[in-house]
């Protein structure tokens, strides 16, 4: 992933403006992401990611049936039209991000993240609000995963060292004193797709073991680390490379060289630093802005190395048919062996005659003009529908074809199903004209547009002279396409920053994972069959 982070000099702003006016598309990898600490100091000893040729999707049905397993990943999709308002430092995003039921991956889309004035649409993009939103998202996602204090315990006698020395300073750190909660550990193999599988401990119970490693310090003194307890929980991700043996007899008074290197690395950098790095639960793997449209993807640290082939494509359909005040930003990636696509968009607004047709035309343009590079055929680009699992979300701006007074009466009685019979997007989904085959979950929340500032009152309930009467509607939506997707919840949050309410959805998504154990078992069996 580090190849995307090549540091280039800041482009001269007239160059940015001319490229925008001439509709010159940026490079596919022109996006922002967090620094990957594991590139140079891997937290699990994984080799750098192989070339894309080795990560091509396996199409063999034999390979799929015999060597690929299916795992569920929790995805949270969120969309929010902030109407050009800057985020407040005290704003609470916990409800929108569903922090009570954390996901493994967060995909967040914003619309009007900057005001859609002439300077932002025709000139260089303003990234200052982006930095504030990213800071809020980061602190919210990692709020419950801050590093807890680690205390040394001398209450229990330490296990006898393998190489006793009277001058050694014995320190004992056990799992019971850590009380360090590693939540949401996913049940898939935690190693690279190309890395051989390390043996695991078997048996119903893990025996108490003792390890001793002599580490030389700068002052010439030696410190001996001892550990006792559950070996399976003792080491952090960087130290999982130590060979786990079934019994103390198999230990043979030595630790693998890889384990020694891992401990030395912890000693040099400090145990607290290593554990704090593991506590960085969520990291930003990609973010991209096009005028007011902004998308950001965050994944848990343990999942990051399984995300590959990231590409970003912005498509403008606004002024003159290509300016970025309206349009989409799409992300393509592979998660394990499954191709995912995320599209956040801001479509044509308005409730006049012909507005719905213009929205449908925007969708058609986005589908036709969003091209990703294909992993299998370099001459034929990959489109949005070419992916295995697809999510489309944002301010789609579809309205209710119903008189304003009747809409407000139905809202007062919370008869959402009757209102949705007149929803333009529901009609498109049913007819299959624009979103053929796409799905949307059950809506059980009020229309998300248009509210008075800092209020639960819809605009127009208190008539004002010269004010346009906006009929409430579900403008902010989340759709999906593909098999292996199950929506767990769909809700709107009570954030009153703008005239829209943010919308979120939690999904369980099935992904294909290459099971290296099965593959290596077959390869070892085949090799044994040909041995002399």
Secondary structure as a PSIPRED ss2 file (coil, helix, strand):
# PSIPRED VFORMAT (PSIPRED V4.0)

   1 X C   1.000  0.000  0.000
   2 X H   0.000  1.000  0.000
   3 X H   0.000  1.000  0.000
   4 X H   0.000  1.000  0.000
   5 X H   0.000  1.000  0.000
   6 X C   1.000  0.000  0.000
   7 X C   1.000  0.000  0.000
   8 X C   1.000  0.000  0.000
   9 X C   1.000  0.000  0.000
  10 X C   1.000  0.000  0.000
  11 X C   1.000  0.000  0.000
  12 X C   1.000  0.000  0.000
  13 X H   0.000  1.000  0.000
  14 X H   0.000  1.000  0.000
  15 X H   0.000  1.000  0.000
  16 X H   0.000  1.000  0.000
  17 X H   0.000  1.000  0.000
  18 X H   0.000  1.000  0.000
  19 X H   0.000  1.000  0.000
  20 X H   0.000  1.000  0.000
  21 X H   0.000  1.000  0.000
  22 X C   1.000  0.000  0.000
  23 X C   1.000  0.000  0.000
  24 X C   1.000  0.000  0.000
  25 X C   1.000  0.000  0.000
  26 X C   1.000  0.000  0.000
  27 X C   1.000  0.000  0.000
  28 X C   1.000  0.000  0.000
  29 X C   1.000  0.000  0.000
  30 X C   1.000  0.000  0.000
  31 X C   1.000  0.000  0.000
  32 X E   0.000  0.000  1.000
  33 X C   1.000  0.000  0.000
  34 X C   1.000  0.000  0.000
  35 X C   1.000  0.000  0.000
  36 X C   1.000  0.000  0.000
  37 X H   0.000  1.000  0.000
  38 X H   0.000  1.000  0.000
  39 X H   0.000  1.000  0.000
  40 X C   1.000  0.000  0.000
  41 X C   1.000  0.000  0.000
  42 X C   1.000  0.000  0.000
  43 X C   1.000  0.000  0.000
  44 X C   1.000  0.000  0.000
  45 X C   1.000  0.000  0.000
  46 X C   1.000  0.000  0.000
  47 X C   1.000  0.000  0.000
  48 X C   1.000  0.000  0.000
  49 X C   1.000  0.000  0.000
  50 X C   1.000  0.000  0.000
  51 X C   1.000  0.000  0.000
  52 X H   0.000  1.000  0.000
  53 X H   0.000  1.000  0.000
  54 X H   0.000  1.000  0.000
  55 X H   0.000  1.000  0.000
  56 X C   1.000  0.000  0.000
  57 X C   1.000  0.000  0.000
  58 X C   1.000  0.000  0.000
  59 X C   1.000  0.000  0.000
  60 X C   1.000  0.000  0.000
  61 X H   0.000  1.000  0.000
  62 X H   0.000  1.000  0.000
  63 X H   0.000  1.000  0.000
  64 X H   0.000  1.000  0.000
  65 X H   0.000  1.000  0.000
  66 X H   0.000  1.000  0.000
  67 X H   0.000  1.000  0.000
  68 X E   0.000  0.000  1.000
  69 X E   0.000  0.000  1.000
  70 X E   0.000  0.000  1.000
  71 X E   0.000  0.000  1.000
  72 X E   0.000  0.000  1.000
  73 X E   0.000  0.000  1.000
  74 X E   0.000  0.000  1.000
  75 X E   0.000  0.000  1.000
  76 X E   0.000  0.000  1.000
  77 X E   0.000  0.000  1.000
  78 X E   0.000  0.000  1.000
  79 X E   0.000  0.000  1.000
  80 X E   0.000  0.000  1.000
  81 X E   0.000  0.000  1.000
  82 X C   1.000  0.000  0.000
  83 X C   1.000  0.000  0.000
  84 X C   1.000  0.000  0.000
  85 X C   1.000  0.000  0.000
  86 X C   1.000  0.000  0.000
  87 X C   1.000  0.000  0.000
  88 X C   1.000  0.000  0.000
  89 X C   1.000  0.000  0.000
  90 X C   1.000  0.000  0.000
  91 X C   1.000  0.000  0.000
  92 X C   1.000  0.000  0.000
  93 X C   1.000  0.000  0.000
  94 X H   0.000  1.000  0.000
  95 X H   0.000  1.000  0.000
  96 X H   0.000  1.000  0.000
  97 X H   0.000  1.000  0.000
  98 X C   1.000  0.000  0.000
  99 X H   0.000  1.000  0.000
 100 X H   0.000  1.000  0.000
 101 X H   0.000  1.000  0.000
 102 X C   1.000  0.000  0.000
 103 X C   1.000  0.000  0.000
 104 X C   1.000  0.000  0.000
 105 X E   0.000  0.000  1.000
 106 X E   0.000  0.000  1.000
 107 X E   0.000  0.000  1.000
 108 X E   0.000  0.000  1.000
 109 X E   0.000  0.000  1.000
 110 X E   0.000  0.000  1.000
 111 X E   0.000  0.000  1.000
 112 X C   1.000  0.000  0.000
 113 X C   1.000  0.000  0.000
 114 X C   1.000  0.000  0.000
 115 X C   1.000  0.000  0.000
 116 X C   1.000  0.000  0.000
 117 X C   1.000  0.000  0.000
 118 X H   0.000  1.000  0.000
 119 X H   0.000  1.000  0.000
 120 X H   0.000  1.000  0.000
 121 X H   0.000  1.000  0.000
 122 X H   0.000  1.000  0.000
 123 X C   1.000  0.000  0.000
 124 X C   1.000  0.000  0.000
 125 X C   1.000  0.000  0.000
 126 X C   1.000  0.000  0.000
 127 X C   1.000  0.000  0.000
 128 X H   0.000  1.000  0.000
 129 X H   0.000  1.000  0.000
 130 X H   0.000  1.000  0.000
 131 X H   0.000  1.000  0.000
 132 X H   0.000  1.000  0.000
 133 X H   0.000  1.000  0.000
 134 X H   0.000  1.000  0.000
 135 X H   0.000  1.000  0.000
 136 X H   0.000  1.000  0.000
 137 X H   0.000  1.000  0.000
 138 X H   0.000  1.000  0.000
 139 X H   0.000  1.000  0.000
 140 X H   0.000  1.000  0.000
 141 X H   0.000  1.000  0.000
 142 X C   1.000  0.000  0.000
 143 X H   0.000  1.000  0.000
 144 X H   0.000  1.000  0.000
 145 X H   0.000  1.000  0.000
 146 X C   1.000  0.000  0.000
 147 X C   1.000  0.000  0.000
 148 X C   1.000  0.000  0.000
 149 X C   1.000  0.000  0.000
 150 X C   1.000  0.000  0.000
 151 X C   1.000  0.000  0.000
 152 X C   1.000  0.000  0.000
 153 X C   1.000  0.000  0.000
 154 X C   1.000  0.000  0.000
 155 X C   1.000  0.000  0.000
 156 X C   1.000  0.000  0.000
 157 X C   1.000  0.000  0.000
 158 X C   1.000  0.000  0.000
 159 X C   1.000  0.000  0.000
 160 X C   1.000  0.000  0.000
 161 X C   1.000  0.000  0.000
 162 X C   1.000  0.000  0.000
 163 X C   1.000  0.000  0.000
 164 X C   1.000  0.000  0.000
 165 X C   1.000  0.000  0.000
 166 X C   1.000  0.000  0.000
 167 X C   1.000  0.000  0.000
 168 X C   1.000  0.000  0.000
 169 X C   1.000  0.000  0.000
 170 X E   0.000  0.000  1.000
 171 X E   0.000  0.000  1.000
 172 X E   0.000  0.000  1.000
 173 X C   1.000  0.000  0.000
 174 X C   1.000  0.000  0.000
 175 X H   0.000  1.000  0.000
 176 X H   0.000  1.000  0.000
 177 X H   0.000  1.000  0.000
 178 X H   0.000  1.000  0.000
 179 X C   1.000  0.000  0.000
 180 X C   1.000  0.000  0.000
 181 X C   1.000  0.000  0.000
 182 X C   1.000  0.000  0.000
 183 X C   1.000  0.000  0.000
 184 X C   1.000  0.000  0.000
 185 X C   1.000  0.000  0.000
 186 X C   1.000  0.000  0.000
 187 X C   1.000  0.000  0.000
 188 X C   1.000  0.000  0.000
 189 X C   1.000  0.000  0.000
 190 X C   1.000  0.000  0.000
 191 X C   1.000  0.000  0.000
 192 X C   1.000  0.000  0.000
 193 X C   1.000  0.000  0.000
 194 X C   1.000  0.000  0.000
 195 X C   1.000  0.000  0.000
 196 X C   1.000  0.000  0.000
 197 X C   1.000  0.000  0.000
 198 X C   1.000  0.000  0.000
 199 X C   1.000  0.000  0.000
 200 X C   1.000  0.000  0.000
 201 X C   1.000  0.000  0.000
 202 X C   1.000  0.000  0.000
 203 X C   1.000  0.000  0.000
 204 X C   1.000  0.000  0.000
 205 X C   1.000  0.000  0.000
 206 X C   1.000  0.000  0.000
 207 X C   1.000  0.000  0.000
 208 X C   1.000  0.000  0.000
 209 X C   1.000  0.000  0.000
 210 X C   1.000  0.000  0.000
 211 X E   0.000  0.000  1.000
 212 X E   0.000  0.000  1.000
 213 X E   0.000  0.000  1.000
 214 X E   0.000  0.000  1.000
 215 X E   0.000  0.000  1.000
 216 X E   0.000  0.000  1.000
 217 X C   1.000  0.000  0.000
 218 X C   1.000  0.000  0.000
 219 X C   1.000  0.000  0.000
 220 X C   1.000  0.000  0.000
 221 X C   1.000  0.000  0.000
 222 X E   0.000  0.000  1.000
 223 X E   0.000  0.000  1.000
 224 X E   0.000  0.000  1.000
 225 X E   0.000  0.000  1.000
 226 X E   0.000  0.000  1.000
 227 X E   0.000  0.000  1.000
 228 X C   1.000  0.000  0.000
 229 X C   1.000  0.000  0.000
 230 X C   1.000  0.000  0.000
 231 X H   0.000  1.000  0.000
 232 X H   0.000  1.000  0.000
 233 X H   0.000  1.000  0.000
 234 X H   0.000  1.000  0.000
 235 X C   1.000  0.000  0.000
 236 X C   1.000  0.000  0.000
 237 X H   0.000  1.000  0.000
 238 X H   0.000  1.000  0.000
 239 X H   0.000  1.000  0.000
 240 X C   1.000  0.000  0.000
 241 X C   1.000  0.000  0.000
 242 X C   1.000  0.000  0.000
 243 X C   1.000  0.000  0.000
 244 X C   1.000  0.000  0.000
 245 X C   1.000  0.000  0.000
 246 X C   1.000  0.000  0.000
 247 X C   1.000  0.000  0.000
 248 X H   0.000  1.000  0.000
 249 X H   0.000  1.000  0.000
 250 X H   0.000  1.000  0.000
 251 X C   1.000  0.000  0.000
 252 X C   1.000  0.000  0.000
 253 X C   1.000  0.000  0.000
 254 X C   1.000  0.000  0.000
 255 X C   1.000  0.000  0.000
 256 X C   1.000  0.000  0.000
 257 X H   0.000  1.000  0.000
 258 X H   0.000  1.000  0.000
 259 X H   0.000  1.000  0.000
 260 X H   0.000  1.000  0.000
 261 X H   0.000  1.000  0.000
 262 X H   0.000  1.000  0.000
 263 X H   0.000  1.000  0.000
 264 X H   0.000  1.000  0.000
 265 X H   0.000  1.000  0.000
 266 X H   0.000  1.000  0.000
 267 X H   0.000  1.000  0.000
 268 X H   0.000  1.000  0.000
 269 X H   0.000  1.000  0.000
 270 X C   1.000  0.000  0.000
 271 X H   0.000  1.000  0.000
 272 X H   0.000  1.000  0.000
 273 X H   0.000  1.000  0.000
 274 X H   0.000  1.000  0.000
 275 X H   0.000  1.000  0.000
 276 X H   0.000  1.000  0.000
 277 X H   0.000  1.000  0.000
 278 X H   0.000  1.000  0.000
 279 X H   0.000  1.000  0.000
 280 X C   1.000  0.000  0.000
 281 X C   1.000  0.000  0.000
 282 X E   0.000  0.000  1.000
 283 X E   0.000  0.000  1.000
 284 X E   0.000  0.000  1.000
 285 X E   0.000  0.000  1.000
 286 X E   0.000  0.000  1.000
 287 X E   0.000  0.000  1.000
 288 X E   0.000  0.000  1.000
 289 X E   0.000  0.000  1.000
 290 X E   0.000  0.000  1.000
 291 X C   1.000  0.000  0.000
 292 X C   1.000  0.000  0.000
 293 X E   0.000  0.000  1.000
 294 X E   0.000  0.000  1.000
 295 X E   0.000  0.000  1.000
 296 X E   0.000  0.000  1.000
 297 X E   0.000  0.000  1.000
 298 X E   0.000  0.000  1.000
 299 X E   0.000  0.000  1.000
 300 X E   0.000  0.000  1.000
 301 X H   0.000  1.000  0.000
 302 X H   0.000  1.000  0.000
 303 X H   0.000  1.000  0.000
 304 X H   0.000  1.000  0.000
 305 X H   0.000  1.000  0.000
 306 X H   0.000  1.000  0.000
 307 X E   0.000  0.000  1.000
 308 X E   0.000  0.000  1.000
 309 X E   0.000  0.000  1.000
 310 X E   0.000  0.000  1.000
 311 X E   0.000  0.000  1.000
 312 X E   0.000  0.000  1.000
 313 X E   0.000  0.000  1.000
 314 X E   0.000  0.000  1.000
 315 X E   0.000  0.000  1.000
 316 X E   0.000  0.000  1.000
 317 X C   1.000  0.000  0.000
 318 X C   1.000  0.000  0.000
 319 X H   0.000  1.000  0.000
 320 X H   0.000  1.000  0.000
 321 X H   0.000  1.000  0.000
 322 X C   1.000  0.000  0.000
 323 X C   1.000  0.000  0.000
 324 X C   1.000  0.000  0.000
 325 X C   1.000  0.000  0.000
 326 X C   1.000  0.000  0.000
 327 X E   0.000  0.000  1.000
 328 X E   0.000  0.000  1.000
 329 X E   0.000  0.000  1.000
 330 X E   0.000  0.000  1.000
 331 X E   0.000  0.000  1.000
 332 X E   0.000  0.000  1.000
 333 X E   0.000  0.000  1.000
 334 X E   0.000  0.000  1.000
 335 X E   0.000  0.000  1.000
 336 X C   1.000  0.000  0.000
 337 X C   1.000  0.000  0.000
 338 X E   0.000  0.000  1.000
 339 X E   0.000  0.000  1.000
 340 X E   0.000  0.000  1.000
 341 X E   0.000  0.000  1.000
 342 X E   0.000  0.000  1.000
 343 X E   0.000  0.000  1.000
 344 X E   0.000  0.000  1.000
 345 X E   0.000  0.000  1.000
 346 X E   0.000  0.000  1.000
 347 X C   1.000  0.000  0.000
 348 X C   1.000  0.000  0.000
 349 X C   1.000  0.000  0.000
 350 X C   1.000  0.000  0.000
 351 X C   1.000  0.000  0.000
 352 X C   1.000  0.000  0.000
 353 X C   1.000  0.000  0.000
 354 X C   1.000  0.000  0.000
 355 X H   0.000  1.000  0.000
 356 X H   0.000  1.000  0.000
 357 X H   0.000  1.000  0.000
 358 X H   0.000  1.000  0.000
 359 X H   0.000  1.000  0.000
 360 X H   0.000  1.000  0.000
 361 X H   0.000  1.000  0.000
 362 X H   0.000  1.000  0.000
 363 X H   0.000  1.000  0.000
 364 X H   0.000  1.000  0.000
 365 X H   0.000  1.000  0.000
 366 X H   0.000  1.000  0.000
 367 X H   0.000  1.000  0.000
 368 X H   0.000  1.000  0.000
 369 X H   0.000  1.000  0.000
 370 X C   1.000  0.000  0.000
 371 X C   1.000  0.000  0.000
 372 X E   0.000  0.000  1.000
 373 X C   1.000  0.000  0.000
 374 X C   1.000  0.000  0.000
 375 X C   1.000  0.000  0.000
 376 X C   1.000  0.000  0.000
 377 X C   1.000  0.000  0.000
 378 X C   1.000  0.000  0.000
 379 X C   1.000  0.000  0.000
 380 X C   1.000  0.000  0.000
 381 X C   1.000  0.000  0.000
 382 X E   0.000  0.000  1.000
 383 X C   1.000  0.000  0.000
 384 X H   0.000  1.000  0.000
 385 X H   0.000  1.000  0.000
 386 X H   0.000  1.000  0.000
 387 X C   1.000  0.000  0.000
 388 X C   1.000  0.000  0.000
 389 X E   0.000  0.000  1.000
 390 X E   0.000  0.000  1.000
 391 X E   0.000  0.000  1.000
 392 X E   0.000  0.000  1.000
 393 X E   0.000  0.000  1.000
 394 X E   0.000  0.000  1.000
 395 X E   0.000  0.000  1.000
 396 X C   1.000  0.000  0.000
 397 X C   1.000  0.000  0.000
 398 X C   1.000  0.000  0.000
 399 X C   1.000  0.000  0.000
 400 X E   0.000  0.000  1.000
 401 X C   1.000  0.000  0.000
 402 X C   1.000  0.000  0.000
 403 X C   1.000  0.000  0.000
 404 X H   0.000  1.000  0.000
 405 X H   0.000  1.000  0.000
 406 X H   0.000  1.000  0.000
 407 X H   0.000  1.000  0.000
 408 X H   0.000  1.000  0.000
 409 X H   0.000  1.000  0.000
 410 X H   0.000  1.000  0.000
 411 X H   0.000  1.000  0.000
 412 X H   0.000  1.000  0.000
 413 X C   1.000  0.000  0.000
 414 X C   1.000  0.000  0.000
 415 X C   1.000  0.000  0.000
 416 X H   0.000  1.000  0.000
 417 X H   0.000  1.000  0.000
 418 X H   0.000  1.000  0.000
 419 X H   0.000  1.000  0.000
 420 X H   0.000  1.000  0.000
 421 X C   1.000  0.000  0.000
 422 X C   1.000  0.000  0.000
 423 X E   0.000  0.000  1.000
 424 X H   0.000  1.000  0.000
 425 X H   0.000  1.000  0.000
 426 X H   0.000  1.000  0.000
 427 X H   0.000  1.000  0.000
 428 X H   0.000  1.000  0.000
 429 X H   0.000  1.000  0.000
 430 X H   0.000  1.000  0.000
 431 X H   0.000  1.000  0.000
 432 X C   1.000  0.000  0.000
 433 X C   1.000  0.000  0.000
 434 X C   1.000  0.000  0.000
 435 X C   1.000  0.000  0.000
 436 X C   1.000  0.000  0.000
 437 X C   1.000  0.000  0.000
 438 X C   1.000  0.000  0.000
 439 X E   0.000  0.000  1.000
 440 X C   1.000  0.000  0.000
 441 X C   1.000  0.000  0.000
 442 X C   1.000  0.000  0.000
 443 X C   1.000  0.000  0.000
 444 X C   1.000  0.000  0.000
 445 X C   1.000  0.000  0.000
 446 X C   1.000  0.000  0.000
 447 X C   1.000  0.000  0.000
 448 X C   1.000  0.000  0.000
 449 X E   0.000  0.000  1.000
 450 X C   1.000  0.000  0.000
 451 X E   0.000  0.000  1.000
 452 X C   1.000  0.000  0.000
 453 X C   1.000  0.000  0.000
 454 X C   1.000  0.000  0.000
 455 X C   1.000  0.000  0.000
 456 X C   1.000  0.000  0.000
 457 X C   1.000  0.000  0.000
 458 X E   0.000  0.000  1.000
 459 X C   1.000  0.000  0.000
 460 X C   1.000  0.000  0.000
 461 X C   1.000  0.000  0.000
 462 X C   1.000  0.000  0.000
 463 X C   1.000  0.000  0.000
 464 X C   1.000  0.000  0.000
 465 X C   1.000  0.000  0.000
 466 X C   1.000  0.000  0.000
 467 X C   1.000  0.000  0.000
 468 X C   1.000  0.000  0.000
 469 X C   1.000  0.000  0.000
 470 X C   1.000  0.000  0.000
 471 X C   1.000  0.000  0.000
 472 X C   1.000  0.000  0.000
 473 X E   0.000  0.000  1.000
 474 X C   1.000  0.000  0.000
 475 X C   1.000  0.000  0.000
 476 X E   0.000  0.000  1.000
 477 X E   0.000  0.000  1.000
 478 X E   0.000  0.000  1.000
 479 X E   0.000  0.000  1.000
 480 X E   0.000  0.000  1.000
 481 X E   0.000  0.000  1.000
 482 X C   1.000  0.000  0.000
 483 X C   1.000  0.000  0.000
 484 X C   1.000  0.000  0.000
 485 X E   0.000  0.000  1.000
 486 X E   0.000  0.000  1.000
 487 X E   0.000  0.000  1.000
 488 X E   0.000  0.000  1.000
 489 X E   0.000  0.000  1.000
 490 X E   0.000  0.000  1.000
 491 X E   0.000  0.000  1.000
 492 X E   0.000  0.000  1.000
 493 X C   1.000  0.000  0.000
 494 X C   1.000  0.000  0.000
 495 X C   1.000  0.000  0.000
 496 X C   1.000  0.000  0.000
 497 X C   1.000  0.000  0.000
 498 X C   1.000  0.000  0.000
 499 X C   1.000  0.000  0.000
 500 X E   0.000  0.000  1.000
 501 X C   1.000  0.000  0.000
 502 X C   1.000  0.000  0.000
 503 X E   0.000  0.000  1.000
 504 X E   0.000  0.000  1.000
 505 X E   0.000  0.000  1.000
 506 X E   0.000  0.000  1.000
 507 X E   0.000  0.000  1.000
 508 X E   0.000  0.000  1.000
 509 X E   0.000  0.000  1.000
 510 X E   0.000  0.000  1.000
 511 X E   0.000  0.000  1.000
 512 X E   0.000  0.000  1.000
 513 X E   0.000  0.000  1.000
 514 X E   0.000  0.000  1.000
 515 X C   1.000  0.000  0.000
 516 X H   0.000  1.000  0.000
 517 X H   0.000  1.000  0.000
 518 X H   0.000  1.000  0.000
 519 X H   0.000  1.000  0.000
 520 X H   0.000  1.000  0.000
 521 X H   0.000  1.000  0.000
 522 X H   0.000  1.000  0.000
 523 X H   0.000  1.000  0.000
 524 X H   0.000  1.000  0.000
 525 X H   0.000  1.000  0.000
 526 X H   0.000  1.000  0.000
 527 X H   0.000  1.000  0.000
 528 X H   0.000  1.000  0.000
 529 X H   0.000  1.000  0.000
 530 X C   1.000  0.000  0.000
 531 X C   1.000  0.000  0.000
 532 X C   1.000  0.000  0.000
